[in-house]
Amino acid sequence: MRRVVVTGMGAIAPPGNDVRRFFEALLEGRSGVRRFQPAWAAAEYNQVTAPVLSELTQHFTKLRRIALDRVAQLSLLSVKEAVGQSGIDFSVDAGESAGIYWGTSMGGANSLESAYGDVLVNKVPRLKPSTIVIVMNNAATGQIGIEYGIRGPS
């Protein structure tokens, strides 16, 4: 078995949008769970959820936000924090010698839902060509690789 070294951590989570705030919330026993009442839901539709409350417009250009689902944007932000902690210069140290191991359950679910709405509700005759690469489960992993020039296993 090969050794693995953790050189940095990143967190975008309901109780905190960076590692320090996240761990502080855990130590204080502060929960990220809250009542969620989206504008589109009927008044009787109440649910409890743990949303990630992060404004993303300041982190990405408008063009970049169009090309990335929210999950990829959040992924890139947490990786940016981890890379910053690590001190690794991926422009020099990456390439084939670095790999990405990333997990997500749904990939670009927001973009997938929007695509279904376009086709089934708005009757759009054709989806944007980028829809598939935005909604696929490994979209965040691909974007991380592109961002840092990582060409190893993914």
N, CA and C of each residue as an Amber inpcrd file, in Angstrom:
protein
   462
   0.8390000  -1.1760000   0.0000000   0.0000000   0.0000000   0.0000000
   0.8900000   1.2470000   0.0000000   0.5180000   2.2340000  -0.7860000
   1.2990000   3.4680000  -0.8790000   0.8210000   4.4590000   0.1720000
   1.7530000   5.2510000   0.6560000   1.4150000   6.2790000   1.6360000
   0.7980000   7.4870000   0.9470000  -0.0950000   8.1380000   1.6690000
  -0.7350000   9.3550000   1.1930000  -0.4930000  10.4260000   2.2360000
  -0.1810000  11.6170000   1.8060000   0.0560000  12.7320000   2.7130000
  -0.9890000  13.8020000   2.4480000  -1.6910000  14.2250000   3.4840000
  -2.6520000  15.3150000   3.3580000  -1.8890000  16.6140000   3.5640000
  -1.8460000  17.4390000   2.5300000  -1.0690000  18.6740000   2.5960000
  -1.9400000  19.9090000   2.7980000  -3.2420000  19.7720000   2.5970000
  -4.1430000  20.9020000   2.7660000  -5.5720000  20.4150000   2.8370000
  -6.4330000  21.2370000   3.3880000  -7.8530000  20.8980000   3.4940000
  -8.6760000  22.0800000   3.0150000  -9.8400000  21.7850000   2.4970000
 -10.7770000  22.8170000   2.0860000 -12.1720000  22.3910000   2.4920000
 -13.0140000  23.3440000   2.8150000 -14.3750000  23.0170000   3.2220000
 -15.3440000  24.0940000   2.7600000 -16.3900000  23.6530000   2.1410000
 -17.5550000  24.4850000   1.8570000 -18.7060000  23.6300000   2.3750000
 -19.2590000  23.9870000   3.5040000 -20.2430000  23.1420000   4.1610000
 -21.3090000  23.9960000   4.8490000 -22.4670000  23.4150000   5.1600000
 -23.5300000  24.1880000   5.8090000 -23.0980000  24.9600000   7.0580000
 -22.2900000  24.4130000   7.9490000 -21.9290000  25.2060000   9.1280000
 -20.7960000  26.2050000   8.9130000 -20.1110000  26.1560000   7.7720000
 -19.0170000  27.0990000   7.5470000 -18.3930000  26.9390000   6.1830000
 -18.0210000  28.0590000   5.5730000 -17.5110000  28.0310000   4.2100000
 -15.9950000  28.0580000   4.0900000 -15.3120000  27.6570000   5.1360000
 -13.8720000  27.3930000   5.0720000 -13.5620000  26.4580000   6.2280000
 -12.3550000  25.8970000   6.2130000 -12.0040000  24.8770000   7.2080000
 -12.1080000  25.4230000   8.6340000 -11.6050000  26.6250000   8.8580000
 -11.6180000  27.2060000  10.2110000 -13.0500000  27.3480000  10.7290000
 -13.9210000  27.9570000   9.9430000 -15.3180000  28.1540000  10.3800000
 -16.0470000  26.8260000  10.5360000 -15.7580000  25.8960000   9.6510000
 -16.3820000  24.5880000   9.7200000 -16.0170000  23.8780000  11.0310000
 -14.7210000  23.8410000  11.3660000 -14.2950000  23.1900000  12.5990000
 -14.7890000  23.9350000  13.8400000 -14.8180000  25.2650000  13.7980000
 -15.3650000  26.0380000  14.9230000 -16.8180000  25.6550000  15.1750000
 -17.6010000  25.5510000  14.1090000 -19.0090000  25.1660000  14.2470000
 -19.1300000  23.7720000  14.8370000 -18.2940000  22.8610000  14.3960000
 -18.3330000  21.5010000  14.9440000 -18.0100000  21.4990000  16.4340000
 -16.9560000  22.2230000  16.8140000 -16.5490000  22.2750000  18.2240000
 -17.6020000  22.9410000  19.1080000 -18.3220000  23.9200000  18.5500000
 -19.3720000  24.6130000  19.2980000 -20.7020000  23.8670000  19.2620000
 -20.7690000  22.8150000  18.4860000 -22.0170000  22.0650000  18.3660000
 -23.0620000  22.8050000  17.5470000 -22.6320000  23.7350000  16.7090000
 -23.5370000  24.5230000  15.8800000 -23.8960000  23.7360000  14.6270000
 -25.1610000  23.6420000  14.3540000 -25.6470000  22.8730000  13.2150000
 -25.8340000  23.7680000  12.0000000 -25.7290000  23.1870000  10.8340000
 -26.0210000  23.8910000   9.5940000 -27.4320000  23.6050000   9.1140000
 -28.1940000  22.8270000   9.8770000 -29.5560000  22.4590000   9.4940000
 -30.5040000  23.6100000   9.8150000 -31.3750000  23.9100000   8.8770000
 -32.3550000  24.9910000   9.0770000 -33.6010000  24.7050000   8.2510000
 -34.6300000  25.4610000   8.5310000 -35.8660000  25.3410000   7.7690000
 -35.6320000  25.9500000   6.3860000 -36.1280000  25.2960000   5.3610000
 -35.9210000  25.7340000   3.9830000 -37.2760000  25.9750000   3.3450000
 -37.5040000  27.1770000   2.8900000 -38.7590000  27.5000000   2.2170000
 -38.4350000  28.2190000   0.9090000 -38.2010000  27.4750000  -0.1520000
 -37.8700000  28.1260000  -1.4260000 -39.0540000  28.9150000  -1.9700000
 -38.7660000  29.9570000  -2.7150000 -39.8030000  30.8310000  -3.2630000
 -40.7570000  30.0730000  -4.1760000 -40.2560000  29.0340000  -4.8340000
 -41.0790000  28.3070000  -5.7950000 -42.0110000  27.2910000  -5.1430000
 -41.8400000  27.0150000  -3.8590000 -42.6160000  25.9690000  -3.1880000
 -43.8970000  26.5290000  -2.5850000 -44.9200000  25.7170000  -2.5530000
 -46.1790000  26.1010000  -1.9210000 -45.9480000  26.2990000  -0.4270000
 -46.7920000  27.1130000   0.2000000 -46.6330000  27.4520000   1.6200000
 -46.6250000  26.2050000   2.5040000 -47.3930000  25.1990000   2.1330000
 -47.4450000  23.9890000   2.9640000 -46.2290000  23.0880000   2.7630000
 -45.3950000  23.4310000   1.8260000 -44.1970000  22.6460000   1.5460000
 -43.0470000  23.1670000   2.3980000 -42.9100000  22.6080000   3.5770000
 -41.8170000  22.9790000   4.4760000 -40.8940000  21.7880000   4.6110000
 -39.6500000  22.0610000   4.6170000 -38.7070000  20.9790000   4.8300000
 -37.5140000  21.4970000   5.6150000 -36.8140000  20.5710000   6.1920000
 -35.6030000  20.8910000   6.9300000 -34.4440000  20.4330000   6.0620000
 -33.4350000  21.2680000   5.9400000 -32.3060000  20.9570000   5.0790000
 -31.0240000  21.5420000   5.6620000 -29.9270000  21.2160000   5.0660000
 -28.6330000  21.7780000   5.4630000 -27.9990000  22.3900000   4.2190000
 -28.4440000  23.5940000   3.8390000 -27.9320000  24.2020000   2.6120000
 -26.5370000  24.7890000   2.7780000 -25.7990000  24.7690000   1.6990000
 -24.5100000  25.4630000   1.6680000 -24.8210000  26.8940000   1.2620000
 -24.6020000  27.8120000   2.1880000 -24.9190000  29.2140000   1.9410000
 -23.6510000  29.9410000   1.5290000 -23.4240000  29.9920000   0.2520000
 -22.2260000  30.6410000  -0.2540000 -22.5870000  31.4330000  -1.4950000
 -22.2630000  32.7130000  -1.4920000 -22.4600000  33.5560000  -2.6680000
 -21.2740000  33.3160000  -3.6010000 -21.5620000  32.9210000  -4.8060000
 -20.5010000  32.5080000  -5.7130000 -20.1500000  33.5510000  -6.7660000
 -20.9660000  34.5770000  -6.9200000 -20.7380000  35.5350000  -7.9990000
 -19.3920000  36.2480000  -7.8780000 -18.9070000  36.4490000  -6.6570000
 -17.6400000  37.1600000  -6.4990000 -16.4330000  36.2790000  -6.8120000
 -16.6190000  34.9790000  -6.9190000 -15.4980000  34.0630000  -7.1270000
 -15.2770000  33.6830000  -8.5980000 -16.3020000  33.8380000  -9.4190000
 -16.2200000  33.4000000 -10.8070000 -16.7990000  34.4690000 -11.7230000
 -16.2250000  34.6040000 -12.8970000 -16.7760000  35.5300000 -13.8820000
 -18.1280000  35.0020000 -14.3510000 -18.9200000  35.8620000 -14.9510000
 -20.2330000  35.4500000 -15.4520000 -20.0870000  34.3190000 -16.4670000
 -19.1280000  34.4420000 -17.3540000 -18.9030000  33.4040000 -18.3600000
 -18.5320000  32.0730000 -17.7080000 -17.7050000  32.1220000 -16.6850000
 -17.3000000  30.8930000 -15.9890000 -18.4780000  30.2790000 -15.2370000
 -19.3300000  31.1220000 -14.6270000 -20.5080000  30.6050000 -13.9110000
 -21.4720000  29.9050000 -14.8620000 -21.5730000  30.3870000 -16.0920000
 -22.4470000  29.7550000 -17.0790000 -21.9370000  28.3580000 -17.4380000
 -20.6310000  28.1870000 -17.4420000 -20.0130000  26.9200000 -17.8420000
 -19.8730000  25.9210000 -16.6990000 -20.1940000  26.3330000 -15.4660000
 -20.0290000  25.4580000 -14.3000000 -21.3220000  25.3430000 -13.5130000
 -21.6870000  24.1440000 -13.1530000 -22.7960000  23.9600000 -12.2260000
 -22.3460000  24.3890000 -10.8350000 -23.2990000  24.6600000  -9.9670000
 -22.9880000  25.0900000  -8.6040000 -22.0720000  24.0920000  -7.8840000
 -22.2790000  22.7960000  -8.0950000 -21.4450000  21.8110000  -7.4050000
 -19.9850000  21.9200000  -7.8590000 -19.7530000  22.2020000  -9.1180000
 -18.3840000  22.3750000  -9.6050000 -17.7800000  23.6590000  -9.0400000
 -18.5830000  24.7090000  -8.9430000 -18.0950000  25.9590000  -8.3650000
 -17.7000000  25.7680000  -6.8980000 -18.5580000  25.1140000  -6.1310000
 -18.2470000  24.8550000  -4.7170000 -17.0190000  23.9540000  -4.5920000
 -16.9000000  22.9880000  -5.4820000 -15.7460000  22.0930000  -5.4780000
 -14.4610000  22.8690000  -5.7310000 -14.4780000  23.7360000  -6.7240000
 -13.2920000  24.5260000  -7.0390000 -12.9000000  25.4380000  -5.8810000
 -13.8840000  25.9790000  -5.1710000 -13.5710000  26.8430000  -4.0330000
 -12.9330000  26.0570000  -2.8920000 -13.4400000  24.8720000  -2.6060000
 -12.8510000  24.0930000  -1.5150000 -11.4570000  23.5960000  -1.8950000
 -11.2620000  23.2380000  -3.1570000  -9.9330000  22.8160000  -3.6140000
  -8.9580000  23.9840000  -3.5630000  -9.4280000  25.1700000  -3.9060000
  -8.5620000  26.3600000  -3.8490000  -8.0370000  26.5700000  -2.4290000
  -8.8910000  26.3720000  -1.4340000  -8.4520000  26.5040000  -0.0400000
  -7.4140000  25.4360000   0.3020000  -7.6670000  24.1990000  -0.1040000
  -6.7270000  23.1070000   0.1890000  -5.3880000  23.3210000  -0.5060000
  -5.4310000  23.7530000  -1.7500000  -4.1920000  24.0040000  -2.4890000
  -3.4330000  25.1610000  -1.8510000  -4.1550000  26.1880000  -1.4230000
  -3.5190000  27.3170000  -0.7390000  -2.8100000  26.8780000   0.5290000
  -3.4220000  25.9860000   1.3030000  -2.7880000  25.4670000   2.5160000
  -1.5710000  24.6200000   2.1880000  -1.6480000  23.8960000   1.0900000
  -0.5850000  22.9430000   0.7700000   0.7160000  23.6180000   0.3480000
   0.5970000  24.7720000  -0.2730000   1.7860000  25.4420000  -0.7800000
   2.3360000  24.8160000  -2.0530000   1.6070000  23.8830000  -2.6340000
   2.0550000  23.2260000  -3.8560000   1.8050000  24.1500000  -5.0400000
   2.8060000  24.3070000  -5.8770000   2.6770000  25.0830000  -7.1010000
   2.3770000  24.0910000  -8.2170000   1.1080000  23.9580000  -8.5430000
   0.7190000  22.9640000  -9.5390000   1.1820000  23.3120000 -10.9400000
   1.5410000  24.5520000 -11.1730000   2.0620000  24.8880000 -12.4990000
   3.4180000  24.2300000 -12.7140000   4.0930000  23.8550000 -11.6400000
   5.3970000  23.2080000 -11.7190000   5.2900000  21.7280000 -11.3630000
   4.5200000  21.4040000 -10.3180000   4.5240000  20.0710000  -9.7270000
   3.4350000  19.1250000 -10.2160000   2.5470000  19.5580000 -11.0890000
   1.3920000  18.7260000 -11.4350000   1.6870000  17.7560000 -12.5560000
   0.9190000  17.8520000 -13.5940000   1.0810000  16.9490000 -14.7260000
   0.6750000  15.5350000 -14.3860000   1.4750000  14.6050000 -14.8280000
   1.1670000  13.1930000 -14.6540000   1.3770000  12.7090000 -13.2250000
   2.1180000  13.4460000 -12.4150000   2.4610000  12.9670000 -11.0730000
   1.3730000  13.2380000 -10.0360000   0.3290000  13.9570000 -10.3940000
  -0.7540000  14.2440000  -9.4440000  -2.0470000  13.6450000  -9.9570000
  -2.8970000  13.2070000  -9.0320000  -4.1930000  12.6520000  -9.3920000
  -5.2890000  13.3430000  -8.6070000  -6.5080000  13.1190000  -9.0080000
  -7.6600000  13.7110000  -8.3420000  -8.5920000  12.5870000  -7.9270000
  -8.9430000  12.5810000  -6.6520000  -9.8990000  11.6080000  -6.1320000
 -10.9980000  12.4020000  -5.4580000 -12.1440000  12.4550000  -6.0820000
 -13.2100000  13.3670000  -5.6960000 -14.5200000  12.6070000  -5.7420000
 -15.4070000  12.8760000  -4.8240000 -16.6860000  12.1860000  -4.8200000
 -17.8580000  13.1430000  -4.7880000 -18.8850000  12.7990000  -5.5130000
 -20.1430000  13.5390000  -5.4740000 -21.2580000  12.5580000  -5.8210000
 -22.4070000  12.7960000  -5.2740000 -23.5030000  11.8550000  -5.5140000
 -24.3290000  12.2200000  -6.7430000 -24.3640000  13.5030000  -7.0840000
 -25.2630000  13.9050000  -8.1600000 -24.6070000  14.7260000  -9.2650000
 -23.3970000  15.1450000  -9.1200000 -22.8120000  15.9870000 -10.1610000
 -23.5880000  17.2870000 -10.2790000 -23.8590000  17.7140000 -11.4930000
 -24.5210000  18.9970000 -11.7360000 -26.0340000  18.9170000 -11.6690000
 -26.5790000  18.6160000 -10.5170000 -28.0240000  18.4390000 -10.3640000
 -28.8070000  19.7010000 -10.6880000 -28.3000000  20.8660000 -10.3070000
 -29.0130000  22.1130000 -10.6130000 -29.1310000  22.3120000 -12.1170000
 -28.0590000  22.0710000 -12.8220000 -28.0710000  22.2340000 -14.2790000
 -28.9300000  21.1640000 -14.9460000 -28.9370000  19.9670000 -14.4020000
 -29.7770000  18.8980000 -14.9440000 -31.2500000  19.2500000 -14.7830000
 -31.6140000  19.7480000 -13.6040000 -33.0000000  20.1550000 -13.3670000
 -33.3970000  21.2840000 -14.3210000 -32.5020000  22.2280000 -14.5160000
 -32.7680000  23.3340000 -15.4380000 -32.9500000  22.8250000 -16.8650000
 -32.1350000  21.8540000 -17.2710000 -32.2550000  21.2860000 -18.6090000
 -33.6030000  20.5860000 -18.7940000 -34.0260000  19.8160000 -17.7880000
 -35.3410000  19.1840000 -17.8600000 -36.4360000  20.2360000 -17.9750000
 -36.3230000  21.3130000 -17.2040000 -37.3000000  22.3960000 -17.2860000
 -37.3380000  23.0280000 -18.6630000 -36.1610000  23.2320000 -19.2470000
 -36.1070000  23.8100000 -20.5950000 -36.8140000  22.9230000 -21.6130000
 -36.5380000  21.6270000 -21.5480000 -37.1090000  20.7070000 -22.5300000
 -38.5920000  20.4340000 -22.2780000 -38.9440000  20.1310000 -21.0240000
 -40.3020000  19.6760000 -20.7350000 -41.2990000  20.8010000 -20.4690000
 -40.8480000  21.8910000 -19.9040000 -41.7610000  22.9770000 -19.5530000
 -41.6920000  24.1110000 -20.5720000 -40.4740000  24.5550000 -20.8490000
 -40.3020000  25.6970000 -21.7550000 -40.2930000  25.2930000 -23.2310000
 -40.2880000  23.9830000 -23.4880000 -40.3220000  23.4370000 -24.8510000
 -39.1900000  23.9570000 -25.7400000 -38.0080000  24.1270000 -25.1460000
 -36.8280000  24.5300000 -25.9030000 -36.4890000  23.3850000 -26.8530000
 -36.3060000  23.6640000 -28.1370000 -36.0740000  22.5760000 -29.0940000
 -34.7150000  21.9040000 -28.9650000 -33.7480000  22.6150000 -28.3830000
 -32.3980000  22.0560000 -28.3190000 -31.6790000  22.6020000 -27.0930000
 -31.0290000  21.7270000 -26.3420000 -30.2590000  22.1620000 -25.1820000
 -28.9060000  22.7110000 -25.6210000 -28.2820000  23.4900000 -24.7380000
 -26.9350000  23.9900000 -25.0040000 -25.9950000  22.7930000 -25.1750000
 -25.0580000  22.8650000 -26.0900000 -24.1170000  21.7560000 -26.2920000
 -23.3100000  21.4150000 -25.0360000 -23.0970000  22.3800000 -24.1580000
 -22.2990000  22.1380000 -22.9470000 -23.0700000  21.4420000 -21.8330000
 -24.3600000  21.1810000 -22.0260000 -25.1910000  20.5980000 -20.9650000
 -24.6060000  19.2980000 -20.4290000 -24.2070000  18.4000000 -21.2950000
 -23.7040000  17.0950000 -20.8580000 -22.4670000  17.2440000 -19.9740000
 -21.4960000  18.0390000 -20.3920000 -20.2670000  18.1570000 -19.5980000
 -20.4850000  18.9470000 -18.3080000 -21.5400000  19.7200000 -18.2360000
 -21.8480000  20.4510000 -17.0070000 -22.5510000  19.5490000 -15.9980000
 -23.4090000  18.6390000 -16.4610000 -24.2050000  17.8250000 -15.5380000
 -23.5740000  16.4850000 -15.1660000 -22.5760000  16.0380000 -15.8940000
 -22.0220000  14.7040000 -15.5990000 -21.4190000  14.6510000 -14.1850000
 -21.4550000  13.4680000 -13.5940000 -20.9960000  13.3030000 -12.2090000
 -19.5400000  13.6780000 -12.0110000 -18.7140000  13.5280000 -13.0290000
 -17.2960000  13.8490000 -12.8740000 -16.9430000  15.2460000 -13.3890000
 -17.9340000  16.1200000 -13.5540000 -17.6820000  17.4750000 -14.0440000
 -16.7720000  18.2460000 -13.0900000 -17.0060000  18.1270000 -11.7920000
 -16.1660000  18.8380000 -10.8190000 -14.7260000  18.3490000 -10.8990000
 -14.5460000  17.0410000 -10.9970000 -13.2060000  16.4800000 -11.1060000
 -12.4970000  16.9960000 -12.3550000 -13.2070000  17.0180000 -13.4680000
 -12.6340000  17.5250000 -14.7040000 -12.2380000  18.9910000 -14.5850000
 -13.0760000  19.7910000 -13.9430000 -12.7820000  21.2130000 -13.7850000
 -11.5840000  21.4380000 -12.8650000 -11.4640000  20.6170000 -11.8300000
 -10.3030000  20.7030000 -10.9290000  -9.0310000  20.3970000 -11.7170000
  -9.0740000  19.3490000 -12.5340000  -7.9200000  18.9890000 -13.3600000
  -7.5400000  20.1000000 -14.3180000  -8.5320000  20.7050000 -14.9450000
  -8.2790000  21.7980000 -15.8820000  -7.6870000  22.9910000 -15.1390000
  -8.2640000  23.3400000 -14.0030000  -7.8290000  24.4990000 -13.2350000
  -6.3730000  24.4020000 -12.7930000  -5.9650000  23.1990000 -12.3950000
  -4.6060000  23.0210000 -11.8410000  -3.6630000  22.2630000 -12.7700000
  -4.1000000  21.9390000 -13.9650000  -3.2180000  21.2590000 -14.9080000
  -2.8630000  19.8500000 -14.4840000  -3.7600000  19.2020000 -13.7650000
  -3.5130000  17.8370000 -13.2750000  -3.9460000  16.8460000 -14.3480000
  -2.9980000  16.0030000 -14.7810000  -3.2780000  15.0550000 -15.8540000
  -3.1320000  13.5980000 -15.4220000  -2.9550000  13.3700000 -14.1200000
  -2.8110000  12.0110000 -13.6120000  -4.1620000  11.3430000 -13.4520000
  -4.2120000  10.2670000 -12.6930000  -5.4590000   9.5250000 -12.5140000
  -6.5610000  10.4170000 -11.9330000  -7.7680000  10.1650000 -12.3990000
  -8.9150000  10.9480000 -11.9300000 -10.0810000  10.0120000 -11.7270000
